[in-house]
Amino acid sequence: MRHTRIAFFDVDGTLTTDTTLFRFLRHYLTAQGHAPHVYEQRRRRLKAMTAIGVPREETNRAYFENFRGASAATVSRLAREWFAAELRHGGFFNEHALAALRRHQSDGDVVVLVSGSFPACLEPIAAYLGTDETWCTPPEITRGRYTGRLIRPPMIGRAKAEAVRLVASAYRTAPGHCVAYGDHVSDVPMLSSTGSAAVVGGDEELRDLARARSWLLLPGAPAPLRSAAGAASPVRESAS
């Protein structure tokens, strides 16, 4: 009997050439009528948290404070518009990782997105890619509005490894029969929990680990350089 093989893909920096959380935040704030400097201020705050060593899980929590009081329906609508605009501009997906995902689909594997991003951003991406499941960070929504808090811890670090365990169990397959793709050291728990793994781009620390563990190395891709209006921009969004 053929056991189900599952391919787990991180999204930001792995499947995509940039960070969905921040690409979308820029779009969201612009749509709400904020001047460009508002986005830059909020982005700098999160970067400063990272620079002083605040854990990635905490910067992720802080990110969702940007949506406190926002209508969930409006956020979802703007996320669909944002993704459609990204597709029009091009360069959104890392073609190397995307080709790997398509190969898994052709082979009949289950493809699961595992991301610190959130449903509003990921749903249009998952629909476009035709993936099977999405495990991500769950913002709290009460009476149709974001509270700025999370229901559970962010889908980062050990949470991704737990997602692998739970999904594999649901499909009655062994994690050792699965494969994971990631680009950041915070993906190591997920990459280590499957039988094989691939590092996409990534810093040298992660690539050295990949070589030591005989993981596949895939090229990264340059981020699309655009302003909120879609014009060329010298600023590259980076992961938190």
Stockholm file with secondary structure:
# STOCKHOLM 1.0

chainA/1-240         MRHTRIAFFDVDGTLTTDTTLFRFLRHYLTAQGHAPHVYEQRRRRLKAMTAIGVPREETNRAYFENFRGASAATVSRLAREWFAAELRHGGFFNEHALAALRRHQSDGDVVVLVSGSFPACLEPIAAYLGTDETWCTPPEITRGRYTGRLIRPPMIGRAKAEAVRLVASAYRTAPGHCVAYGDHVSDVPMLSSTGSAAVVGGDEELRDLARARSWLLLPGAPAPLRSAAGAASPVRESAS
#=GR chainA/1-240 SS CCCCCEEEECCTTTTBSSCHHHHHHHHHHHHTTCCHHHHHHHHHHHHHHHHTTCCHHHHHHHHGGGGTTCBHHHHHHHHHHHHHHHHHHCCCBCHHHHHHHHHHHHTTCEEEEECSSCHHHHHHHHHHHTCSEEECCCEEEETTEEEEEESSCCSCTHHHHHHHHHHHHHTTCCGGGCEEEESSGGGHHHHHTSSEEEEESCCHHHHHHHHHTTCEEECCCCCCCBCTTSSBCSCCCCCC
#=GC SS_cons         CCCCCEEEECCTTTTBSSCHHHHHHHHHHHHTTCCHHHHHHHHHHHHHHHHTTCCHHHHHHHHGGGGTTCBHHHHHHHHHHHHHHHHHHCCCBCHHHHHHHHHHHHTTCEEEEECSSCHHHHHHHHHHHTCSEEECCCEEEETTEEEEEESSCCSCTHHHHHHHHHHHHHTTCCGGGCEEEESSGGGHHHHHTSSEEEEESCCHHHHHHHHHTTCEEECCCCCCCBCTTSSBCSCCCCCC
//
